[in-house]
Amino acid sequence: MGPLPRGRALAAHHLPVPRFRGQLRYLKRRGYTFVTAAQALDWLDSSLPDVTHPVLVTFDDGLADLHTYAVPVLQEEQVPALLFMVAGRVGGMSSWMPHPAHRHNPMLTWEQLREFQAAGVSIGSHTLTHTHLTEIPATQAVQELRESKRVLEEHLQEQVTTLAYPFGEFNPAVAQVAQEAGYRAAFSTLPGLNTPETDRCALRRVNIRRWTLFGRKIRRVESK
């Protein structure tokens, strides 16, 4: 979010601030209710019956530009959100990215993450190093999920109950590890909406890119 970055891969995920604000307002006009991560999970558990058309805004990775550009918009629009942070890269660089030119993007610091919390943004885990969970030994996957949860909770003094799989990659074994590590829910990149029947370790999302025709995409999702 913010000024257009170099490189097609990063530009694809870049969202100009005015467009982001417009998308939030569009959802409000269509009758959606923005909820926190805890409220979203309560709704899935059928313990938040009075909320109609709940929507949860999520961000992955934790690049530092989110602090500059996303937080002010979320505060202005009074929209809560959920940020999935790569716990082992806090205050560092986006060293996991495949292209060398993209490995030097600054990441959020602990102080900035606390400011996110104060602004109504919950923090979830995006593992310790943003690794491919389905391609590493089971013992390493356990460490990625448990240690990232521990580190985030220790620094932020807030229980971490949600996880987003890096690259959206998971399988039954990884989902089982997530559950055993104490996560209440895990988010994939599978497209679509969630219902009380959706597997809590395979929650779906609607991915929004720079060139997404937002209104058309929302109407398409609603029609399914």
C-alpha positions in Angstrom: 0.0 0.0 0.0 1.3 3.5 -0.9 3.6 4.5 -3.7 3.9 1.9 -6.5 6.8 -0.4 -5.8 9.2 -1.7 -8.5 8.7 -5.1 -9.9 5.6 -6.8 -11.3 5.1 -9.2 -8.4 5.0 -6.5 -5.8 3.0 -4.1 -7.9 0.3 -6.8 -8.3 -0.3 -6.7 -4.5 0.0 -2.9 -4.2 -3.2 -1.0 -3.5 -3.4 2.8 -3.7 -4.7 4.4 -0.6 -7.7 6.2 -2.2 -8.8 2.9 -3.7 -8.5 1.1 -0.4 -10.6 3.8 1.3 -13.2 3.6 -1.5 -13.4 -0.2 -1.2 -14.1 0.0 2.6 -16.8 2.6 1.9 -18.3 0.5 -0.9 -18.7 -2.5 1.5 -20.4 -0.2 4.1 -22.9 1.0 1.5 -23.7 -2.6 0.6 -24.6 -3.4 4.2 -21.5 -5.2 5.4 -20.4 -5.0 9.0 -16.7 -4.8 9.7 -15.7 -7.1 12.6 -12.6 -8.0 14.6 -10.9 -11.4 14.2 -12.5 -12.6 17.5 -15.9 -11.5 16.4 -15.5 -13.2 13.0 -14.7 -16.5 14.7 -17.5 -16.0 17.2 -19.9 -15.5 14.2 -18.6 -18.7 12.6 -19.3 -20.5 15.9 -22.9 -19.1 15.8 -22.3 -17.1 19.0 -22.6 -13.7 17.3 -26.1 -14.0 15.7 -27.0 -10.3 15.5 -24.2 -9.3 13.1 -25.3 -9.3 9.5 -22.9 -9.7 6.6 -19.7 -9.6 8.7 -16.4 -8.9 6.9 -12.9 -9.2 8.2 -10.1 -7.2 6.6 -6.8 -9.0 6.6 -3.2 -8.2 5.7 -0.3 -10.6 5.2 3.5 -10.3 5.8 3.8 -7.1 7.7 5.7 -4.8 5.4 6.4 -1.4 7.0 4.4 0.7 4.5 1.2 -0.7 6.1 1.9 1.4 9.2 2.2 4.6 7.1 -0.7 4.1 4.7 -3.2 1.5 6.1 -3.5 2.5 9.7 -4.7 6.1 9.1 -7.4 4.8 6.7 -8.6 2.1 9.1 -8.8 4.7 11.9 -10.6 7.2 9.8 -13.1 4.7 8.6 -13.3 3.0 12.1 -12.6 -0.4 10.6 -10.9 -3.2 12.6 -8.5 -5.6 10.9 -6.3 -8.6 11.3 -2.5 -8.5 10.4 -0.6 -11.7 9.9 3.0 -11.0 10.8 6.1 -13.0 10.0 7.3 -13.1 13.6 11.0 -13.8 12.9 11.3 -10.8 10.5 10.0 -8.1 12.8 12.2 -5.0 12.3 14.0 -6.8 9.6 13.6 -7.2 5.8 11.4 -9.3 3.5 14.3 -11.7 2.9 12.0 -14.7 2.0 10.8 -13.2 -1.3 11.9 -15.1 -4.4 13.2 -12.2 -6.4 16.4 -10.6 -5.0 15.1 -7.1 -5.8 12.2 -7.7 -3.4 14.2 -8.9 -0.4 15.0 -5.5 1.1 11.6 -4.2 1.9 11.5 -3.0 5.6 9.2 -4.9 7.9 7.1 -3.5 10.8 8.8 -3.0 14.1 7.5 -4.1 17.5 6.6 -0.5 18.4 4.7 -0.2 15.1 2.9 -3.5 15.8 1.8 -2.1 19.2 0.4 1.0 17.4 -1.5 -1.4 15.1 -3.0 -3.0 18.2 -4.0 0.5 19.6 -5.7 1.2 16.3 -7.9 -1.9 16.5 -5.8 -4.3 14.5 -5.4 -7.8 15.8 -2.1 -9.6 15.2 -2.0 -13.2 13.9 0.9 -15.4 12.9 2.4 -15.8 9.4 4.9 -18.3 10.8 8.4 -17.5 11.9 10.2 -17.2 8.5 7.5 -17.3 5.8 8.6 -20.8 4.7 6.7 -23.4 2.6 5.1 -25.4 5.3 4.2 -28.3 3.1 7.9 -28.7 1.9 9.7 -28.9 5.3 10.0 -31.7 7.9 7.2 -32.0 10.3 9.4 -31.0 13.2 10.4 -27.8 11.5 6.7 -27.0 10.7 5.9 -27.4 14.4 8.7 -25.0 15.3 7.5 -22.4 12.8 4.0 -22.4 14.1 4.6 -22.7 17.8 7.6 -20.4 18.0 6.0 -17.6 16.0 3.0 -17.8 18.3 5.2 -17.6 21.4 7.3 -14.7 20.1 4.3 -12.6 19.1 2.5 -13.2 22.4 5.7 -12.5 24.4 6.3 -9.1 22.7 2.7 -7.9 22.2 1.1 -9.3 25.4 -1.9 -10.5 23.5 -3.0 -14.0 22.8 -2.4 -15.0 19.2 -5.2 -17.3 18.0 -5.0 -17.0 14.2 -2.6 -18.1 11.5 -2.3 -17.5 7.8 -0.4 -20.1 5.8 2.5 -18.6 3.8 1.9 -18.7 0.1 -1.5 -20.2 1.1 0.1 -23.7 1.2 -1.2 -26.3 3.6 -2.3 -29.9 3.8 -4.0 -32.0 6.4 -0.8 -32.6 8.3 0.0 -28.8 8.5 -3.6 -28.1 9.5 -3.3 -30.6 12.3 0.0 -29.0 13.5 -1.8 -25.6 13.5 -4.6 -27.0 15.6 -2.2 -28.7 18.1 -0.1 -25.5 18.3 -3.2 -23.7 19.8 -4.5 -21.7 16.9 -8.3 -21.2 16.9 -8.3 -20.7 13.1 -6.0 -20.8 10.1 -6.5 -18.8 6.9 -5.7 -20.0 3.4 -5.8 -18.2 0.1 -8.6 -20.4 -1.2 -11.2 -18.0 -2.7 -14.7 -17.6 -1.4 -16.8 -16.9 1.7 -16.9 -18.7 5.0 -19.9 -20.2 6.8 -20.3 -22.0 10.2 -19.6 -25.2 8.3 -16.2 -24.1 6.9 -13.2 -25.9 8.3 -11.6 -23.6 10.8 -8.1 -24.6 9.6 -9.0 -23.9 6.0 -10.8 -20.5 6.1 -11.2 -18.8 2.7 -10.5 -15.2 1.7 -11.2 -12.8 -1.1 -7.9 -11.7 -2.5 -7.8 -8.1 -3.7 -5.0 -7.0 -6.1 -4.1 -3.7 -7.7 -6.1 -4.3 -10.9 -9.1 -6.1 -9.2 -12.5 -4.8 -10.4 -13.7 -4.6 -6.8 -17.4 -4.1 -7.2 -17.6 -6.8 -9.8 -15.6 -9.2 -7.7 -17.8 -8.6 -4.6 -21.0 -9.1 -6.6 -19.6 -12.3 -8.1 -18.7 -13.7 -4.7 -22.1 -12.8 -3.4 -23.8 -14.7 -6.2 -22.2 -18.0 -5.3 
